[in-house]
């Protein structure tokens, strides 16, 4: 009979134990992201994915996440393109929710996607008469105000643009007494641009400025001759441009060509990005925009450096994507999420409850508070294009 020496048995047992430990370390938790990665605003989704992956890499380097059974797991990011299209966004979310390893999604980039996507979710959690999708979504980009109220499965880490522009126009009215009249320009077919434009006009008027009129264009437009001609005739002290980087730069370059030189330029939050500087830094000189990200804290500089290593740049949208990944890590650990196919439904409920009960999260500029409407109350500041770079103009 063949006999195995004791030392060989011990060696084999050690190898099996080592293999078991290795397998335990290979457990993963998947976080899905979705947003615009094609079309005019594709940079938002591309940057969001880069931020999510960079944050997950930092977390994994530090040991990953602890699951409900005490095992350690790596975070894995999978990102899907919704093309900033409502129908595609709904299809993407249904596809994500159908997977047996998907407990939460981060996204989308566009408000015109977020609104219908939130509409397919169960409106009130636990309502057995509501057949809506029971799947938590934590938005990083879509900025139109109040969208989280659509469903108790929807949460947002998006700054309040009403608060940001109220503060901005109050600051302008105090520090720039020469700004008495305003002309507006808006990307009228984009939900975020259009909604925020109304916010801008409202706070300009409340700050004592006269809104003389407005020019309109579409997200895909490439010619702005007529709109800028209207601006030139109005000769307002300030020009508001509620548009994303592509058309913002188109308008600014046309303003340069026609010699339109207002005393002050005011931009949309989403244009406080490297895309604007890369596209038209000279034409954008002096433009001021409120934003919830700038590398002014140690945490923000670490995140910005990680993004640079990923050959991407951080702005207020993908900063939120970075923050979301860290928040989800904390919730996974606090809610003792298991991350197994057989615990999928329970894990999704635990994730939703974790997001619903959280009162404060870690933000790159400081603590982010959570309101009862599942919306974020975020720190912000004002940046201005100076010498081809974004510089902090004021921190309220």
KEGU-381871 format. One line per 8 residues: number of its first residue (from 1); for each residue x, y, z of C-alpha. Coordinates in steps of 0.5 Angstrom, whole numbers, plus 500, padded with zeros to 3 digits. Each point is the difference from the previous one (the first is absolute). Layout:
N
NUM) X Y Z ~ ...;
***
This chain:
396
1) 500 500 500 ~ 502 507 498 ~ 502 504 506 ~ 501 508 500 ~ 505 503 505 ~ 497 504 505 ~ 504 506 498 ~ 497 499 493;
9) 493 500 503 ~ 502 506 504 ~ 502 504 493 ~ 494 498 496 ~ 495 502 506 ~ 504 507 500 ~ 500 500 492 ~ 492 499 501;
17) 499 505 505 ~ 504 505 496 ~ 496 499 494 ~ 494 501 505 ~ 502 506 502 ~ 502 503 493 ~ 493 498 498 ~ 497 504 506;
25) 504 506 498 ~ 498 499 493 ~ 492 502 502 ~ 498 506 496 ~ 494 506 501 ~ 498 503 493 ~ 498 507 500 ~ 497 502 493;
33) 500 507 497 ~ 496 502 494 ~ 500 507 496 ~ 502 503 494 ~ 506 498 496 ~ 498 501 493 ~ 497 507 497 ~ 502 507 502;
41) 500 499 507 ~ 504 493 500 ~ 505 503 504 ~ 496 500 506 ~ 499 493 500 ~ 507 498 499 ~ 503 505 505 ~ 495 497 505;
49) 502 493 498 ~ 507 502 501 ~ 499 503 507 ~ 496 494 502 ~ 506 495 498 ~ 505 504 504 ~ 496 501 506 ~ 499 492 500;
57) 508 499 499 ~ 501 504 506 ~ 495 496 504 ~ 503 494 498 ~ 507 502 501 ~ 498 501 507 ~ 497 493 501 ~ 493 501 496;
65) 494 499 504 ~ 497 496 506 ~ 494 496 498 ~ 495 498 505 ~ 503 493 502 ~ 507 503 501 ~ 503 498 493 ~ 504 505 497;
73) 498 502 492 ~ 503 504 495 ~ 495 506 497 ~ 499 499 492 ~ 497 505 496 ~ 496 499 493 ~ 498 506 496 ~ 494 500 495;
81) 499 505 495 ~ 493 503 500 ~ 502 505 494 ~ 496 506 504 ~ 494 497 497 ~ 493 498 505 ~ 498 494 496 ~ 507 497 500;
89) 501 502 508 ~ 494 496 502 ~ 503 494 496 ~ 506 501 503 ~ 498 500 507 ~ 495 494 499 ~ 506 496 497 ~ 504 502 506;
97) 495 498 505 ~ 499 493 497 ~ 507 498 502 ~ 501 496 506 ~ 506 504 502 ~ 497 507 500 ~ 498 503 506 ~ 500 508 498;
105) 502 504 494 ~ 503 507 500 ~ 497 505 495 ~ 498 503 495 ~ 504 506 497 ~ 493 503 497 ~ 494 502 503 ~ 496 498 494;
113) 502 493 502 ~ 499 501 507 ~ 493 502 500 ~ 497 494 496 ~ 505 495 504 ~ 498 502 507 ~ 493 500 497 ~ 500 492 499;
121) 502 499 507 ~ 496 498 506 ~ 497 507 502 ~ 499 498 507 ~ 505 495 503 ~ 496 494 503 ~ 494 501 496 ~ 497 493 498;
129) 495 504 495 ~ 506 503 496 ~ 503 495 495 ~ 506 506 499 ~ 507 497 500 ~ 503 499 507 ~ 507 502 498 ~ 504 506 503;
137) 503 505 496 ~ 505 506 503 ~ 501 505 495 ~ 506 504 499 ~ 499 504 494 ~ 493 502 498 ~ 499 507 503 ~ 493 502 499;
145) 497 502 507 ~ 495 495 504 ~ 501 494 496 ~ 501 495 506 ~ 493 502 502 ~ 497 495 494 ~ 502 494 504 ~ 502 497 507;
153) 505 496 496 ~ 504 506 497 ~ 505 504 503 ~ 505 506 498 ~ 507 503 502 ~ 498 506 495 ~ 501 507 503 ~ 494 505 500;
161) 501 504 495 ~ 494 505 503 ~ 505 501 506 ~ 506 501 496 ~ 497 505 495 ~ 497 504 505 ~ 506 500 504 ~ 504 502 493;
169) 495 506 498 ~ 500 503 508 ~ 508 500 499 ~ 500 503 493 ~ 495 505 503 ~ 504 502 506 ~ 507 500 496 ~ 498 502 493;
177) 496 506 501 ~ 501 502 492 ~ 496 494 498 ~ 493 502 500 ~ 497 497 493 ~ 500 492 498 ~ 499 497 493 ~ 499 492 501;
185) 502 495 495 ~ 498 493 501 ~ 500 493 497 ~ 493 499 500 ~ 499 493 498 ~ 504 497 506 ~ 496 499 506 ~ 506 502 505;
193) 502 506 496 ~ 493 503 499 ~ 498 499 507 ~ 506 503 503 ~ 499 506 495 ~ 493 501 504 ~ 504 500 506 ~ 505 505 498;
201) 495 505 497 ~ 496 499 507 ~ 506 502 504 ~ 503 505 496 ~ 493 504 500 ~ 500 499 508 ~ 507 503 500 ~ 498 506 497;
209) 502 499 493 ~ 496 501 494 ~ 499 494 495 ~ 499 503 493 ~ 499 494 496 ~ 503 493 498 ~ 503 497 494 ~ 498 492 499;
217) 504 494 496 ~ 500 493 500 ~ 505 495 503 ~ 503 498 493 ~ 500 507 497 ~ 507 502 497 ~ 498 507 498 ~ 498 506 505;
225) 500 506 495 ~ 493 502 501 ~ 500 499 508 ~ 506 504 501 ~ 498 505 495 ~ 494 501 505 ~ 505 500 506 ~ 504 506 496;
233) 493 504 499 ~ 498 499 508 ~ 507 503 502 ~ 499 497 507 ~ 505 501 506 ~ 500 492 501 ~ 499 494 495 ~ 497 493 503;
241) 502 494 496 ~ 496 494 503 ~ 503 495 495 ~ 505 494 500 ~ 507 501 498 ~ 499 498 493 ~ 495 506 498 ~ 503 504 506;
249) 506 501 496 ~ 496 501 493 ~ 497 506 503 ~ 506 503 503 ~ 504 499 494 ~ 494 503 496 ~ 500 506 505 ~ 507 501 499;
257) 499 500 493 ~ 495 505 500 ~ 503 505 506 ~ 495 498 505 ~ 504 502 507 ~ 495 500 506 ~ 503 502 506 ~ 499 493 503;
265) 499 493 498 ~ 496 495 504 ~ 500 493 498 ~ 496 493 502 ~ 503 496 505 ~ 501 494 495 ~ 505 505 496 ~ 505 501 506;
273) 504 494 497 ~ 506 499 496 ~ 496 499 494 ~ 498 507 500 ~ 508 502 501 ~ 502 496 494 ~ 495 502 496 ~ 500 508 501;
281) 504 502 506 ~ 502 507 496 ~ 492 501 499 ~ 498 498 507 ~ 505 505 503 ~ 496 503 506 ~ 494 495 500 ~ 498 498 507;
289) 496 494 502 ~ 498 497 507 ~ 503 493 501 ~ 500 494 505 ~ 507 498 498 ~ 507 504 500 ~ 506 497 503 ~ 501 504 506;
297) 500 494 505 ~ 504 495 502 ~ 495 495 498 ~ 498 503 493 ~ 508 501 498 ~ 501 492 501 ~ 493 499 496 ~ 503 505 495;
305) 507 496 499 ~ 496 493 500 ~ 496 503 494 ~ 507 503 497 ~ 503 493 500 ~ 494 497 496 ~ 501 506 495 ~ 493 503 502;
313) 499 507 504 ~ 495 501 506 ~ 494 504 500 ~ 494 501 504 ~ 496 494 496 ~ 506 495 501 ~ 502 502 507 ~ 493 498 502;
321) 501 493 496 ~ 506 499 504 ~ 497 502 507 ~ 494 496 498 ~ 505 494 500 ~ 503 501 507 ~ 493 501 503 ~ 497 494 497;
329) 506 496 503 ~ 498 503 507 ~ 493 498 499 ~ 502 493 497 ~ 504 499 507 ~ 495 503 505 ~ 494 496 497 ~ 504 494 500;
337) 498 499 492 ~ 502 492 498 ~ 501 501 493 ~ 498 493 498 ~ 494 498 495 ~ 496 497 505 ~ 500 507 504 ~ 499 504 494;
345) 493 503 502 ~ 502 501 507 ~ 506 503 498 ~ 496 505 496 ~ 496 502 506 ~ 506 501 504 ~ 503 504 495 ~ 494 504 500;
353) 499 501 507 ~ 507 502 501 ~ 499 505 495 ~ 494 503 503 ~ 502 500 507 ~ 507 503 499 ~ 500 508 502 ~ 507 502 498;
361) 505 497 496 ~ 508 502 498 ~ 500 505 495 ~ 507 502 496 ~ 498 507 503 ~ 498 498 506 ~ 494 497 503 ~ 494 499 496;
369) 493 500 503 ~ 494 496 498 ~ 493 503 500 ~ 493 497 502 ~ 499 500 492 ~ 506 495 499 ~ 504 506 497 ~ 507 503 502;
377) 502 506 503 ~ 507 501 498 ~ 505 505 501 ~ 502 504 494 ~ 504 506 497 ~ 501 505 494 ~ 505 499 495 ~ 502 505 495;
385) 504 499 493 ~ 507 504 502 ~ 506 499 495 ~ 497 494 497 ~ 499 496 506 ~ 494 499 505 ~ 502 504 507 ~ 496 501 506;
393) 496 507 500 ~ 496 499 506 ~ 499 495 505 ~ 493 502 504;
***
